[in-house]
């Protein structure tokens, strides 16, 4: 799945669609923000409703970096989200 990279507070985060399908699949999808790897990996999740493009990949590609930072500000830790299986 394609991903984007953003910088928040000097730290790089990879952003990609979560892949989790819900009944609202046509209206919104999850975005997963990942930083690091292995035991030090941090994962945050938020929901996004595209306004034009319905394809997840195209919608993510069209998002301005400022909007991605705004969505990051509203994201929650992975252990609170079904998109990541409630895993830390």
Order of alpha helices (4+ residues) and beta strands (2+ residues): beta-beta-beta-beta-alpha-alpha-beta
